Amino acid sequence: MMLIPLTSPDDPRIDAYRVIKERDLVGRGGRFIVEGRTVLDVALSPRNRFALESLLLAESRVEALSPLLAQAPQDLPVYTASQAILDGITGFHIHRGLLGVGLRGELPPMAERIAALPEESLVVVPLGITNHDNVGGIMRNAAAFGADAALFDFASCDPLYRKAIRVSVGGSLIVPFAREGTAEAILDHLAAAGFELLALSPAGAVTLDEVRPARRTALLLGAEGPGLPDSILARTRTVRIAMSAGFDSLNVATTSGIALHALARIR
């Protein structure tokens, strides 16, 4: 691997890592940030669907990370720096001492993503999910239980946002996804492709354990609090997770894990 020591936080070669938190808000022009050993393990594996542009490590971590870095392509630049320079580059203390820049490439549009799905498919459809932790948790569960894709409306946050990738422990790099358009448009695409639409709601008409998924099943999730709007529920088969009497609230990421596990196990 190409170890490149840095002597200044102003080195132009690592501009993509500069003031990371600010760029979380304004975007990175086709790039995204990965951080931490667990995510890097995924990013350097064949499971990662995205190319890496470079890595940036605290020099104190290089020796311990050598077995992991051995997976890196030989031509991947690996920059190293003291903790002080590293923090000067990123704008805050990077206690994990390990960052990477990935390239989004050309992501296929929603219709193309759906058209490429296998005849037997299970997809998760988060709608209006704006919390990065929840999006990361949903992508983690989608990877764990073998969902064929995650389809987000544009009102949901980006699965390649730095925190979403971290919470997903790399699931955002594994599960094919699209993020585009409105909830109604996504349902139109799925219905045309022969998917049964299952919408999770505390007021669902059937319980999850009563469901036998179709060959093509889409699991719809709404934001915590408002949930899925009535206009969406009216187009779907509504499903609830049975809970103790007097309680009907679960975190949406937890909900996705329970439902995806149940549907994948039956499938």
N, C-alpha and C positions, 0 to 999 in steps of 0.2 A: 504494500500500500504506500501511497505518497504522503509521508508526513511532512507538513510544511509549517515550521515554527513562525509565529507572529511576534513582532517586537513592538507593535503599536496598534491601538484600537482604531486608528484612522486608515489602516491598510484597505485600499479600494477593492481588493479581491474578496473581502467578506462583507461587502455592503448589504447583501441580502439579510444578514443577521442584525443589522443595526436597529436600535430602538424598537425592539420586538413588540412591546405592548402597544405602542402607537400604531404600528403597522397592522396589528390585529384589527384595528378599527378601519383603516383606510385601504387595506388590501396590499397584495404583493405582486401583482402583475403576472399571474400564472404560476406562482410559487406557493409553497406552504412549509410550515415549520414542524419538524418532529423533535421530540425531546424525551430523554430518559432511556434507560437500558432496555426495558421491556418493549417499548415501541421500536427502538432501533433494531432489536432482534427480529421483529416482523419486517421492518423496512429493508433489512439486508437479506431477507429470505425470498424464495421463489413465489411466496404467497402475495407479496406486495405487487399491486397492479401499476405502480407509479415509479418513474425513474428518480434516483437521487442525483442531485447536482454536486453536493459536497457535504462534509461533516466538519463540526467545530467542537473540539474537546479541550477540557482543562488538562494541562500537561501532567498534572498529578494523577489523572485517571487512565492515561494511555496504557501503562503496563497491565493494570487489572483488566482492561478491556481488550487486550490483545487477542484472546481466543474469539471474541465476538467480531472484532475488526478483521480477522482472517477471512470472514465471509464476504468482505467488501470487494468489488471489482478493483483490479490493480490500478486502473486509471482514475479512480475516484479520489479527488483531492480531499485530504484529511488535514485540516488546519488545527494547530495546537497553540495554546496560549496560557500564560499564568492566569490565576483566578482574577487578579486585578484587571488585567487587559480584557479578559472575557466579560467581566461585569461592565467594563467601559464600553465595549462593543454593543452589548444587548440593552444596556440602560437599567438593569436591575441584577440582583445577585442570583446567579444560576447555580443553585446548590447541587443540582444533579451533575453539572459539569459536562453535559453531553447534548449537543444539538445537531440537527441536520436540516438541509433544504431539499425539498422534493419538488418535482415539476408536475403540474396538473396534466399537461398535454391537452389534446382535444377530447373532451368528454362527450359521449354521444347524447343526442337529444332524447327526451322522454319517450317519444314514439319508437325510436330506434332501439332504445334499451328494452322496452316491453316486447317488441317484435323479436328480439334475440333470445327471449326466455325459453326454456325447454317446455315440452308439452305438459309435464308435471312440474308445477312451480308453486312455491310459497314465497310471497313477497310481503314486506312490511311497508306501510304507507303512513308515515308521520305527517300530520297536517297542522300547520300553525304552531309547531313546536319551536319556540324561540330561546329556550334555555340550553346553553351549550353542554352542561352536564347531562341533561336528559337525552340530547341527540347523541352524545358519546356513549351513554349507557345503552341506548337502543341499538347503535351500531355494534357494540360489544356483544349484545345478546343475539343480534342477527348473525354475527360470525360464529358464535358458540353453537347455535342451533341450526345452522346451515340454510338460512334464508337465501334465496336465489338473487334477490335484489332488495334495495331500499329505495323508495320513491318519495321524494319530498316535494311539497309545493314550495313556491318561492317565498311564502310567508314564514317558512321554517329556516333556521340558521344552517350554515354551511357545515357539512360533516368534516370538511378539511380545515375548519378553524382550529387553531393550535390547541385550545383546551379540549375541544371535542375529540380530537385525535388522541390526546393524552388519556382522557377518561375512557375512551373505547379500547385502550391498551392495544392499539393497532388495528382494531376492527374496521375503522374507516378506510384503511389501506387495502383491506381484503374484500369486503362486500361490494359488489357492483352497485352503483347508485346513480340517480339522476335527481336534479333539483331544478324545477322549471314550472312555470305557469300556476294555475289555480287548482284548488281541490276538485272543482267540478270538471275541469279539463282532464285531470288525471283519471277520474272515475270514468269519463267517457272513453279514454284509451283502454282502460282495463276491461270495461264491459264489452267493448268491441273485440277484444282479444279473448273473450270467453272466461273471464275470471269471476268467481263468486266473491262478492264483497261482504266481508265480515267486519262490522263496526263495534268496537268495544265501548260499552256505556254502562254505568251503574244501573240504568233502567232497561237493560237489554231484555229482549223477549225470551231468550233461551240462555241457559248457563253454558259455560265453556265445556263442561264435561258431556253435554248433550250434542256437541258439534262433531260431525264427521266431515272433514274437509274435502272439497271437490278436488279434481285433478289439478285445477288451477285456482289457487286461493289467495286473496289479498286481505291482509289484516290492517284495518284502519285504526289509527290512534289520534286522539285529539289532545289539545293542550290541557294541562291541569287547571281546574277551576271551571272554565266554560265548556270544556269537552268539545265534541263534534257538534256542529250546528244541525238544526232540525232538517235543513234542506239536504244534508248529506245522509243523515240517519234514515230519511225517507227512501233513499235509493239502495239501502243495504239490508242485510240480515243483522239485527242487533244482538249482541252477545254480552253477557255479564259474567264476572268471576264471583262465584259464591263466597260470601264472607260471613263472619259472625253477625248475629242480629244486631241492628242498630249502628252498623259501621259499613260504609260503602266507598271508602276512599283509599286509593293506592297511588303511589308515585308512578308516573307514566312509564318510566324506564323499567321499574319493577313489573308493572303490568305487561309490558312487551315480553319480558323474560318468561313469565308464567305462561302467557298465551302461545308464544313461539315454541316453547318446550312441549306444550300439550299438542299442538298441531303437528310439529315435526315428529313426535313420537308415534302418533297415529299414522302419519304418512309412511 
